[in-house]
């Protein structure tokens, strides 16, 4: 009986420690990747200011060909949006919130099943030999210690998707006439 009591106390202590450390973790996450594309900004921007174009170069819908996608708002620019339902990639919605033609697109990304909302930016800057495309996404994780632990993994979970998406975008733009 003493051994069982000791085990329960140790486990309870570990849970309390896990939760306490979670409250000390950052409540903000940021993921960023970039690449240089051998093309003018206008040619690249045509692939990022339209939700339908994102489907051709991002990796999420490639991992789930059965993903159900719907579009709303204008076909490009501010308030253009796409929403998806996927058994493997989750359900979400992306809405373009601000545009600086050939320079920057800002979007709001929502995952209602997880209660997460983040802001993303795709920036285009002149670079030697072409245009640097910088893709960032950041958001608040709130007060939940579990979400804060999840935040520690965001760069490792989402970063490779950004890298693959940028590589697809680069290939698509550079190979287009």
Residue frames as qw, qx, qy, qz and C-alpha x, y, z in Angstrom:
[[0.000, 0.886, 0.463, 0.000, 0.00, 0.00, 0.00],
 [0.312, -0.780, 0.108, 0.532, 2.89, 2.38, 0.79],
 [0.405, -0.110, 0.607, 0.675, 4.44, 1.69, -2.61],
 [0.191, 0.628, 0.664, 0.358, 1.18, 2.45, -4.44],
 [0.158, -0.927, -0.259, 0.220, 0.78, 5.68, -2.47],
 [0.400, -0.571, 0.328, 0.637, 4.34, 6.70, -3.32],
 [0.358, 0.188, 0.680, 0.612, 3.79, 5.99, -7.03],
 [0.064, 0.815, 0.553, 0.159, 0.56, 8.04, -7.05],
 [0.271, -0.878, -0.047, 0.392, 2.32, 10.96, -5.32],
 [0.420, -0.322, 0.497, 0.688, 5.23, 10.85, -7.78],
 [0.270, 0.438, 0.695, 0.502, 2.86, 10.77, -10.75],
 [0.067, -0.909, -0.410, 0.040, 0.81, 13.66, -9.33],
 [0.368, -0.728, 0.156, 0.556, 4.01, 15.62, -8.77],
 [0.402, -0.042, 0.610, 0.682, 5.12, 15.02, -12.34],
 [0.153, 0.694, 0.627, 0.318, 1.75, 16.20, -13.69],
 [0.205, -0.926, -0.191, 0.253, 1.93, 19.37, -11.57],
 [0.427, -0.510, 0.376, 0.645, 5.51, 19.97, -12.77],
 [0.365, 0.282, 0.682, 0.568, 4.49, 19.42, -16.41],
 [0.034, 0.852, 0.498, 0.157, 1.62, 21.91, -16.10],
 [0.330, -0.850, -0.014, 0.410, 3.75, 24.47, -14.22],
 [0.431, -0.268, 0.499, 0.703, 6.48, 24.34, -16.88],
 [0.286, 0.531, 0.676, 0.424, 3.81, 24.69, -19.58],
 [0.069, -0.940, -0.321, 0.096, 2.68, 28.00, -18.09],
 [0.375, -0.719, 0.248, 0.531, 6.27, 29.27, -18.32],
 [0.538, 0.142, 0.606, 0.568, 6.65, 28.43, -22.02],
 [0.042, 0.175, -0.226, -0.957, 6.17, 31.15, -24.67],
 [0.457, 0.505, 0.620, -0.389, 2.58, 31.85, -25.67],
 [0.451, 0.758, -0.151, -0.447, 3.61, 32.99, -29.17],
 [0.759, -0.017, 0.553, 0.343, 4.85, 30.94, -32.12],
 [0.341, 0.793, -0.236, -0.446, 6.47, 31.95, -35.40],
 [0.783, 0.079, 0.533, 0.310, 7.43, 29.88, -38.44],
 [0.275, 0.853, -0.180, -0.404, 9.46, 31.41, -41.27],
 [0.724, 0.004, 0.543, 0.425, 11.02, 30.10, -44.46],
 [0.306, 0.817, -0.112, -0.476, 12.29, 31.78, -47.62],
 [0.729, 0.116, 0.520, 0.429, 13.69, 31.06, -51.07],
 [0.075, 0.572, -0.281, -0.767, 14.90, 33.01, -54.07],
 [0.664, 0.480, 0.573, 0.016, 12.91, 32.56, -57.26],
 [0.310, -0.180, 0.460, 0.813, 14.45, 33.49, -60.61],
 [0.092, 0.617, 0.656, 0.424, 11.49, 35.61, -61.74],
 [0.038, -0.356, 0.068, -0.931, 10.08, 39.10, -61.35],
 [0.167, 0.092, 0.694, -0.695, 7.82, 39.78, -58.38],
 [0.573, 0.202, -0.040, -0.793, 4.73, 40.23, -60.57],
 [0.627, 0.159, -0.704, -0.293, 4.98, 36.72, -61.97],
 [0.268, -0.020, -0.872, 0.410, 5.28, 35.27, -58.47],
 [0.261, 0.096, 0.422, -0.863, 2.54, 37.46, -57.00],
 [0.623, 0.086, -0.377, -0.680, 0.07, 36.07, -59.54],
 [0.615, -0.022, -0.788, -0.007, 0.53, 32.68, -57.81],
 [0.282, -0.147, -0.723, 0.613, -0.01, 33.96, -54.27],
 [0.236, 0.086, 0.222, -0.942, -2.88, 36.47, -54.48],
 [0.694, -0.006, -0.364, -0.621, -5.41, 33.84, -55.62],
 [0.657, -0.296, 0.603, -0.342, -6.62, 31.05, -53.30],
 [0.933, 0.314, 0.095, -0.150, -7.12, 28.74, -56.29],
 [0.532, 0.681, -0.472, 0.176, -3.45, 29.15, -57.20],
 [0.341, -0.583, 0.655, -0.338, -2.35, 28.12, -53.67],
 [0.917, 0.000, 0.319, -0.238, -3.84, 24.70, -54.35],
 [0.817, 0.545, -0.177, 0.068, -1.28, 24.21, -57.14],
 [0.452, 0.588, -0.515, 0.429, 1.83, 24.75, -55.01],
 [0.437, -0.527, 0.529, -0.501, 1.09, 24.17, -51.31],
 [0.245, 0.220, -0.944, -0.009, 1.58, 20.64, -50.00],
 [0.411, -0.001, 0.670, -0.618, -1.46, 20.18, -47.77],
 [0.775, 0.332, 0.123, -0.523, -3.93, 19.29, -50.50],
 [0.536, 0.483, -0.674, -0.156, -1.30, 17.15, -52.24],
 [0.034, -0.216, 0.915, -0.340, -1.12, 14.96, -49.13],
 [0.367, 0.342, 0.778, -0.378, -4.90, 14.58, -49.20],
 [0.023, -0.057, -0.627, -0.777, -6.26, 14.46, -52.77],
 [0.204, -0.560, -0.786, -0.163, -9.74, 13.93, -51.28],
 [0.147, -0.342, -0.350, 0.859, -9.59, 17.28, -49.47],
 [0.148, 0.757, 0.605, 0.195, -12.81, 19.21, -50.05],
 [0.281, -0.205, -0.018, 0.937, -12.03, 22.84, -50.97],
 [0.154, 0.826, 0.528, 0.122, -14.49, 25.71, -51.36],
 [0.342, 0.107, 0.029, 0.933, -13.72, 29.28, -52.35],
 [0.057, -0.842, -0.524, 0.115, -15.49, 32.46, -51.27],
 [0.147, -0.806, 0.041, 0.572, -15.19, 36.16, -51.88],
 [0.461, 0.784, -0.280, -0.307, -13.35, 37.57, -54.87],
 [0.960, 0.224, -0.099, 0.133, -11.10, 35.23, -56.90],
 [0.671, 0.142, -0.241, 0.687, -8.00, 37.21, -55.85],
 [0.056, 0.531, -0.139, 0.834, -6.98, 40.01, -53.54],
 [0.163, -0.149, 0.598, -0.771, -8.39, 41.19, -50.22],
 [0.666, 0.027, 0.392, -0.634, -11.22, 39.02, -48.84],
 [0.725, 0.264, -0.578, -0.265, -10.48, 36.16, -51.25],
 [0.520, -0.416, 0.649, -0.367, -10.73, 32.97, -49.19],
 [0.664, 0.121, -0.699, -0.237, -10.55, 29.22, -49.34],
 [0.635, -0.374, 0.480, -0.476, -11.85, 26.71, -46.86],
 [0.530, 0.264, -0.791, -0.155, -11.01, 23.02, -46.65],
 [0.819, -0.318, 0.302, -0.369, -12.18, 19.87, -44.96],
 [0.578, 0.447, -0.683, 0.008, -9.74, 16.99, -44.68],
 [0.910, -0.376, -0.154, -0.081, -9.61, 13.82, -42.64],
 [0.845, -0.049, -0.143, 0.514, -5.79, 13.95, -42.55],
 [0.376, 0.317, -0.059, 0.868, -4.95, 17.67, -42.75],
 [0.080, -0.454, -0.550, 0.697, -7.74, 19.02, -40.56],
 [0.178, 0.803, 0.525, 0.219, -10.36, 21.63, -41.34],
 [0.361, -0.443, -0.065, 0.818, -9.40, 25.23, -41.90],
 [0.326, 0.873, 0.345, 0.112, -9.91, 28.54, -43.63],
 [0.473, -0.216, 0.118, 0.846, -7.52, 31.09, -45.08],
 [0.211, 0.903, 0.375, 0.016, -8.66, 34.64, -45.86],
 [0.513, 0.260, 0.035, 0.817, -6.48, 37.25, -47.54],
 [0.254, -0.803, -0.431, 0.324, -6.66, 40.36, -45.34],
 [0.020, -0.895, 0.141, 0.422, -4.20, 42.83, -46.89],
 [0.798, 0.337, 0.309, 0.393, -2.37, 43.14, -50.20],
 [0.030, -0.812, 0.283, 0.509, 0.46, 45.28, -51.47],
 [0.862, 0.498, 0.056, -0.077, 0.64, 44.24, -55.14],
 [0.745, 0.513, -0.316, 0.288, 3.91, 42.56, -56.10],
 [0.074, 0.610, -0.549, 0.566, 5.22, 43.09, -52.53],
 [0.062, -0.112, 0.842, -0.525, 3.19, 41.45, -49.78],
 [0.604, -0.331, -0.516, -0.509, 0.11, 39.38, -49.00],
 [0.167, -0.219, 0.725, -0.631, -1.23, 39.02, -45.44],
 [0.600, -0.217, -0.633, -0.439, -3.70, 36.32, -44.50],
 [0.544, -0.351, 0.502, -0.574, -5.69, 35.05, -41.54],
 [0.493, 0.113, -0.852, -0.134, -5.49, 31.28, -41.00],
 [0.606, -0.304, 0.343, -0.650, -8.14, 29.57, -38.88],
 [0.403, 0.033, -0.914, -0.037, -8.33, 26.02, -37.57],
 [0.557, -0.432, 0.014, -0.709, -11.70, 25.93, -35.76],
 [0.891, -0.203, -0.403, -0.060, -11.34, 22.34, -34.54],
 [0.682, -0.056, -0.395, 0.613, -8.22, 23.35, -32.61],
 [0.236, -0.917, -0.278, 0.164, -9.38, 26.85, -31.72],
 [0.539, -0.354, 0.215, 0.733, -6.29, 28.32, -33.41],
 [0.395, 0.899, 0.183, 0.056, -6.03, 31.52, -35.41],
 [0.595, -0.379, 0.221, 0.673, -2.78, 32.83, -36.84],
 [0.331, 0.890, -0.033, -0.312, -1.54, 35.50, -39.22],
 [0.775, 0.014, 0.409, 0.483, 0.62, 34.76, -42.22],
 [0.189, 0.872, -0.160, -0.422, 2.60, 36.99, -44.54],
 [0.795, 0.217, 0.356, 0.441, 4.17, 36.24, -47.90],
 [0.040, -0.889, 0.126, 0.438, 6.68, 38.97, -48.77],
 [0.786, 0.447, 0.195, 0.380, 8.48, 39.53, -52.05],
 [0.241, -0.876, 0.201, 0.365, 11.78, 41.43, -52.07],
 [0.614, 0.720, -0.322, 0.007, 14.31, 42.06, -54.81],
 [0.748, -0.483, 0.421, 0.173, 17.27, 39.71, -54.48],
 [0.004, 0.583, -0.674, -0.454, 20.33, 38.99, -56.52],
 [0.034, 0.083, -0.932, -0.352, 19.18, 36.93, -59.47],
 [0.279, -0.422, -0.785, -0.357, 15.48, 37.22, -58.79],
 [0.444, -0.559, -0.003, -0.700, 12.99, 37.73, -55.99],
 [0.122, 0.084, -0.875, 0.461, 13.23, 36.54, -52.38],
 [0.608, -0.425, -0.401, -0.537, 9.94, 35.05, -51.19],
 [0.066, 0.178, -0.762, 0.619, 9.63, 35.04, -47.39],
 [0.601, -0.399, -0.530, -0.447, 6.69, 33.11, -45.90],
 [0.046, 0.171, -0.712, 0.680, 5.88, 33.57, -42.21],
 [0.573, -0.507, -0.505, -0.399, 3.06, 32.47, -39.95],
 [0.206, 0.125, -0.662, 0.709, 2.66, 33.43, -36.32],
 [0.521, -0.543, -0.388, -0.533, 0.06, 33.43, -33.62],
 [0.313, -0.460, 0.551, -0.622, -0.84, 33.29, -29.97],
 [0.443, -0.029, -0.896, -0.022, -1.28, 29.98, -28.18],
 [0.580, -0.614, -0.206, -0.495, -3.28, 31.36, -25.26],
 [0.370, -0.638, 0.518, -0.433, -2.95, 30.30, -21.66],
 [0.982, -0.079, 0.021, -0.170, -3.24, 26.55, -22.11],
 [0.385, -0.647, 0.637, 0.166, 0.00, 24.83, -21.09],
 [0.748, 0.172, 0.622, 0.155, -0.73, 22.01, -23.56],
 [0.522, 0.831, 0.169, 0.093, -0.97, 24.51, -26.46],
 [0.087, -0.916, 0.385, 0.067, 2.28, 26.09, -25.31],
 [0.617, -0.301, 0.696, 0.212, 4.05, 22.73, -25.52],
 [0.677, 0.538, 0.482, 0.141, 2.54, 22.35, -29.00],
 [0.209, 0.972, -0.074, -0.077, 4.03, 25.77, -29.84],
 [0.420, -0.642, 0.587, 0.258, 7.51, 24.38, -29.25],
 [0.597, 0.061, 0.752, 0.273, 6.92, 21.98, -32.14],
 [0.480, 0.777, 0.250, -0.321, 5.34, 24.42, -34.61],
 [0.160, 0.767, -0.494, -0.377, 8.55, 25.19, -36.50],
 [0.208, -0.267, 0.926, 0.169, 9.36, 21.48, -36.87],
 [0.463, 0.405, 0.772, -0.160, 5.79, 20.61, -37.84],
 [0.425, 0.831, 0.280, -0.224, 4.97, 23.46, -40.23],
 [0.120, -0.755, 0.441, 0.471, 8.43, 24.53, -41.42],
 [0.361, -0.103, 0.836, 0.400, 8.92, 21.53, -43.76],
 [0.383, 0.662, 0.644, 0.003, 5.50, 22.23, -45.32],
 [0.115, 0.927, -0.031, -0.355, 6.59, 25.82, -46.00],
 [0.262, -0.529, 0.662, 0.461, 9.87, 24.58, -47.50],
 [0.404, 0.217, 0.846, 0.272, 8.07, 22.14, -49.81],
 [0.291, 0.824, 0.462, -0.148, 5.47, 24.73, -50.77],
 [0.003, 0.866, -0.244, -0.436, 8.13, 27.30, -51.61],
 [0.328, -0.282, 0.788, 0.438, 10.04, 24.71, -53.66],
 [0.391, 0.499, 0.762, 0.128, 6.83, 23.92, -55.57],
 [0.170, 0.921, 0.198, -0.290, 6.15, 27.63, -56.09],
 [0.188, -0.681, 0.503, 0.497, 9.71, 28.15, -57.32],
 [0.367, 0.006, 0.848, 0.381, 9.46, 25.27, -59.81],
 [0.331, 0.695, 0.637, -0.037, 6.03, 26.37, -61.01],
 [0.108, 0.934, 0.029, -0.341, 7.06, 30.00, -61.59],
 [0.213, -0.625, 0.585, 0.470, 10.50, 29.31, -63.04],
 [0.370, 0.069, 0.864, 0.334, 9.19, 26.69, -65.47],
 [0.370, 0.748, 0.505, -0.218, 6.25, 28.81, -66.68],
 [0.527, 0.433, 0.321, 0.657, 6.75, 30.63, -69.99]]
